[in-house]
Amino acid sequence: MQEKKYLIIPNDKDFKLYENFNLNTFILPLKDYSIGYAVYFDIDEINNLSSNYEIYVIMNKFLHLNIYEFKKIYEKFNKNIKFIIEDIGLLNIIDKDRLVLYENHILSNYKAVNFLYDLDIKNVVINNDLMIDEIKDIKNNTKSNLYYFYTAKNILMYSRRHLVSNFNKYFNIDNDNNKYDIKEIVSKKTLEVKEENDGSIVRYNRIFCAAKYLNELSNLNLIIDFTDINDISKKIILDSLNDENLCNLIDSDYYFLEHDIKYKVGDL
């Protein structure tokens, strides 16, 4: 089996743990520019870690006026750091060779990926609501450097609204928690709604896991997001990264890989 490249989004700041598994590439959520993660990092922390590890910074917020603030601090980052971004406004600030575009739910076919390639955006995160055959189709018909969420509690949506506190206020609930588990009425699946200072995210509460198709994901950069994953599942995932049976060892879900989603946002 070809050796895979794994990129870790940590849920703590204990990097020695990952070194034990020969993992040295990390995606770090930037404080004030990311939402929905377990830990955040400031510029000094990120620069220090980039001396010992390969570092990507993830910014998954739509920034609006914060784009101008980021322009002021961009030059403070070490030059070897790359950026995974969702707000396309940052394309005018970050050097293209240091940029990975993460258009959540948008990049669902090779035509979209190739369109971006022609614009000199050659590093992209593809959707993980794709069937395995769709992933292979993209991989076989693009020159782009592809990234893919291999194991994660998927973020389904992000909103600037304060969903939890507004819910509590509307129903006169005295609750300081910033998180609710809710059951979606159609699928009967449990979702996690979490509020932070400047918005809310919704995650699926089961772990998406693509390990069953590990061989077919060759040449992809595989992202592992440990946000909201408990210590037992985290240890199993780290122990079994290259095991196609990993999906059976944790409370996982890989529905998208085997069921066609007829109406994808990126196809519209």
Secondary structure per residue as TSV (DSSP state, phi and psi in degrees):
chain	resnum	aa	ss	phi	psi
A	1	M	-	360.0	133.9
A	2	Q	-	-65.6	137.5
A	3	E	-	-67.3	135.8
A	4	K	-	-96.8	156.5
A	5	K	E	-102.3	121.7
A	6	Y	E	-108.6	138.6
A	7	L	E	-119.5	125.4
A	8	I	E	-103.0	127.2
A	9	I	E	-97.1	108.0
A	10	P	-	-77.8	157.7
A	11	N	S	-108.7	12.5
A	12	D	S	-157.5	-174.5
A	13	K	S	-113.6	23.8
A	14	D	-	-93.1	86.2
A	15	F	H	-78.1	-17.6
A	16	K	H	-61.9	-34.7
A	17	L	H	-56.4	-45.1
A	18	Y	H	-71.6	-31.1
A	19	E	H	-59.9	-31.9
A	20	N	T	-62.2	-20.1
A	21	F	T	-109.4	18.6
A	22	N	T	56.9	36.7
A	23	L	-	-104.5	124.4
A	24	N	-	-138.2	17.9
A	25	T	E	-120.0	124.2
A	26	F	E	-130.1	146.4
A	27	I	E	-110.8	117.6
A	28	L	E	-111.9	122.0
A	29	P	E	-66.9	127.8
A	30	L	B	-83.3	126.9
A	31	K	T	-54.6	132.2
A	32	D	T	77.2	-6.5
A	33	Y	T	-121.2	3.2
A	34	S	-	-134.7	160.4
A	35	I	-	-146.4	145.5
A	36	G	S	95.5	6.6
A	37	Y	-	-105.9	167.1
A	38	A	S	-80.4	-36.1
A	39	V	-	-136.9	152.9
A	40	Y	-	-127.6	156.1
A	41	F	B	-127.9	140.9
A	42	D	-	-92.2	177.0
A	43	I	H	-62.2	-42.6
A	44	D	H	-62.8	-43.2
A	45	E	H	-61.2	-44.7
A	46	I	H	-63.7	-45.7
A	47	N	H	-62.5	-40.8
A	48	N	H	-63.3	-43.2
A	49	L	H	-68.6	-28.6
A	50	S	T	-69.7	-10.9
A	51	S	T	-76.1	-21.8
A	52	N	T	-117.1	-19.0
A	53	Y	S	-133.5	163.6
A	54	E	E	-82.8	123.3
A	55	I	E	-121.5	133.5
A	56	Y	E	-114.8	144.4
A	57	V	E	-104.8	131.2
A	58	I	E	-105.6	134.0
A	59	M	E	-131.0	102.4
A	60	N	-	-106.1	10.3
A	61	K	S	-88.2	153.3
A	62	F	-	-84.6	121.1
A	63	L	-	-92.1	-29.1
A	64	H	T	55.0	-123.2
A	65	L	T	-65.8	-21.2
A	66	N	H	-65.0	-17.9
A	67	I	H	-57.6	-40.9
A	68	Y	H	-68.7	-34.3
A	69	E	H	-66.6	-40.5
A	70	F	H	-65.4	-35.8
A	71	K	H	-57.1	-33.2
A	72	K	H	-72.4	-28.4
A	73	I	H	-104.6	-8.4
A	74	Y	G	-54.5	-43.4
A	75	E	G	-69.1	-9.3
A	76	K	G	-80.8	-15.6
A	77	F	S	-78.8	145.2
A	78	N	-	-59.6	145.8
A	79	K	T	-69.0	-16.5
A	80	N	T	-86.6	0.0
A	81	I	-	-87.8	136.7
A	82	K	E	-106.3	166.0
A	83	F	E	-130.4	129.0
A	84	I	E	-101.8	116.6
A	85	I	E	-126.0	150.1
A	86	E	S	-107.7	-29.5
A	87	D	-	-84.0	114.4
A	88	I	G	-69.1	-12.4
A	89	G	G	-60.2	-24.1
A	90	L	G	-75.5	-9.7
A	91	L	G	-61.6	-23.1
A	92	N	G	-86.5	-2.7
A	93	I	T	-116.2	-46.2
A	94	I	S	-87.1	135.7
A	95	D	-	-59.3	137.1
A	96	K	G	-59.3	-34.6
A	97	D	G	-75.6	-6.3
A	98	R	G	-111.4	11.8
A	99	L	E	-119.0	135.7
A	100	V	E	-121.0	120.2
A	101	L	E	-86.7	126.5
A	102	Y	-	-119.6	81.7
A	103	E	-	-89.9	85.0
A	104	N	T	-53.8	123.4
A	105	H	T	75.0	6.6
A	106	I	T	-103.7	-42.5
A	107	L	-	-85.2	86.6
A	108	S	-	-116.5	5.0
A	109	N	S	-155.0	161.2
A	110	Y	H	-70.8	-24.5
A	111	K	H	-64.3	-40.9
A	112	A	H	-65.2	-42.3
A	113	V	H	-63.6	-42.8
A	114	N	H	-69.1	-32.9
A	115	F	H	-60.0	-44.4
A	116	L	H	-67.0	-37.2
A	117	Y	H	-59.0	-40.9
A	118	D	H	-66.0	-20.9
A	119	L	T	-91.5	10.3
A	120	D	T	73.5	21.3
A	121	I	-	-102.5	95.7
A	122	K	-	-105.9	0.6
A	123	N	E	-124.2	117.0
A	124	V	E	-140.2	151.7
A	125	V	E	-96.4	121.6
A	126	I	-	-88.9	159.5
A	127	N	-	-59.6	151.6
A	128	N	S	-112.4	31.9
A	129	D	S	-112.4	32.3
A	130	L	S	-103.9	148.3
A	131	M	-	-70.6	156.5
A	132	I	H	-60.3	-35.2
A	133	D	H	-67.3	-32.7
A	134	E	H	-69.2	-38.0
A	135	I	H	-63.3	-44.6
A	136	K	H	-63.5	-36.7
A	137	D	H	-63.2	-43.0
A	138	I	H	-64.4	-47.2
A	139	K	H	-60.3	-37.8
A	140	N	H	-83.4	-9.8
A	141	N	T	-124.1	18.3
A	142	T	-	-135.7	158.3
A	143	K	-	-102.3	-3.4
A	144	S	S	-69.0	157.2
A	145	N	E	-86.8	112.5
A	146	L	E	-100.4	138.5
A	147	Y	E	-117.7	150.6
A	148	Y	E	-153.0	133.3
A	149	F	E	-74.3	108.1
A	150	Y	E	-85.7	-41.2
A	151	T	E	-143.4	122.7
A	152	A	E	-174.4	157.5
A	153	K	-	-87.2	103.1
A	154	N	-	-61.3	136.4
A	155	I	E	-78.4	118.9
A	156	L	E	-88.8	-32.1
A	157	M	E	-161.6	159.9
A	158	Y	E	-134.7	138.0
A	159	S	E	-138.3	146.3
A	160	R	S	-76.9	-8.1
A	161	R	S	-74.1	151.4
A	162	H	-	-93.4	81.8
A	163	L	H	-66.1	-40.3
A	164	V	H	-72.9	-50.4
A	165	S	H	-67.5	-34.8
A	166	N	H	-66.2	-37.4
A	167	F	H	-62.8	-47.0
A	168	N	H	-61.8	-40.9
A	169	K	H	-65.8	-43.3
A	170	Y	H	-64.1	-39.2
A	171	F	T	-100.2	13.2
A	172	N	T	54.4	45.7
A	173	I	-	-97.0	125.1
A	174	D	-	-90.6	94.5
A	175	N	-	-148.8	124.7
A	176	D	-	-90.4	-4.3
A	177	N	-	-65.6	147.0
A	178	N	S	-105.1	18.0
A	179	K	E	-147.3	141.9
A	180	Y	E	-131.8	144.9
A	181	D	E	-99.5	126.7
A	182	I	E	-126.7	153.6
A	183	K	E	-103.7	121.7
A	184	E	-	-71.3	130.6
A	185	I	T	-73.5	-24.1
A	186	V	T	-86.0	-54.7
A	187	S	T	-82.0	-17.3
A	188	K	-	67.4	15.1
A	189	K	-	-86.4	150.2
A	190	T	E	-89.8	132.2
A	191	L	E	-117.8	150.4
A	192	E	E	-107.0	121.0
A	193	V	E	-105.3	120.6
A	194	K	E	-127.1	132.4
A	195	E	E	-107.4	138.5
A	196	E	E	-121.0	-173.6
A	197	N	T	-58.3	-38.1
A	198	D	T	-125.9	35.7
A	199	G	E	155.6	-173.6
A	200	S	E	-140.1	153.7
A	201	I	E	-129.5	156.7
A	202	V	E	-121.6	124.7
A	203	R	E	-116.7	150.4
A	204	Y	E	-75.9	137.2
A	205	N	S	-83.9	-9.2
A	206	R	S	-96.5	157.7
A	207	I	E	-86.4	117.9
A	208	F	E	-68.9	133.9
A	209	C	E	-142.4	123.7
A	210	A	-	-104.3	14.3
A	211	A	G	-60.8	-28.5
A	212	K	G	-56.8	-27.3
A	213	Y	G	-114.8	31.7
A	214	L	G	-56.7	-42.5
A	215	N	G	-60.7	-34.6
A	216	E	G	-83.1	-3.4
A	217	L	G	-99.8	20.3
A	218	S	T	-61.1	148.6
A	219	N	T	72.3	3.2
A	220	L	S	-96.7	147.1
A	221	N	E	-85.4	115.6
A	222	L	E	-98.1	120.5
A	223	I	E	-95.3	132.8
A	224	I	E	-118.7	115.5
A	225	D	E	-105.6	112.7
A	226	F	-	-89.5	7.3
A	227	T	T	-58.0	128.0
A	228	D	T	62.9	18.7
A	229	I	-	-99.9	128.6
A	230	N	-	-71.5	166.5
A	231	D	H	-63.2	-35.3
A	232	I	H	-66.9	-48.0
A	233	S	H	-65.2	-36.9
A	234	K	H	-60.4	-44.6
A	235	K	H	-65.0	-40.4
A	236	I	H	-63.4	-43.3
A	237	I	H	-62.1	-46.5
A	238	L	H	-63.8	-38.6
A	239	D	H	-68.8	-25.3
A	240	S	T	-125.0	28.6
A	241	L	T	-55.0	-38.7
A	242	N	T	-100.4	19.2
A	243	D	-	-104.6	118.9
A	244	E	T	-65.3	-13.2
A	245	N	T	-88.2	1.4
A	246	L	G	-52.1	-39.9
A	247	C	G	-57.0	-28.7
A	248	N	G	-86.7	-7.3
A	249	L	T	-96.4	-14.1
A	250	I	T	-129.4	168.3
A	251	D	T	-78.6	86.2
A	252	S	E	-118.0	172.5
A	253	D	E	-147.2	134.4
A	254	Y	-	-137.2	37.2
A	255	Y	H	-54.7	-45.8
A	256	F	H	-59.9	-33.1
A	257	L	H	-66.7	-18.9
A	258	E	H	-123.4	0.0
A	259	H	S	-132.0	128.3
A	260	D	-	-72.0	127.4
A	261	I	-	-95.2	110.0
A	262	K	S	-67.9	-37.5
A	263	Y	S	-119.0	88.6
A	264	K	-	-89.6	143.5
A	265	V	G	-56.1	-42.9
A	266	G	G	-69.5	-12.0
A	267	D	G	-93.3	-10.0
A	268	L	-	-75.4	360.0
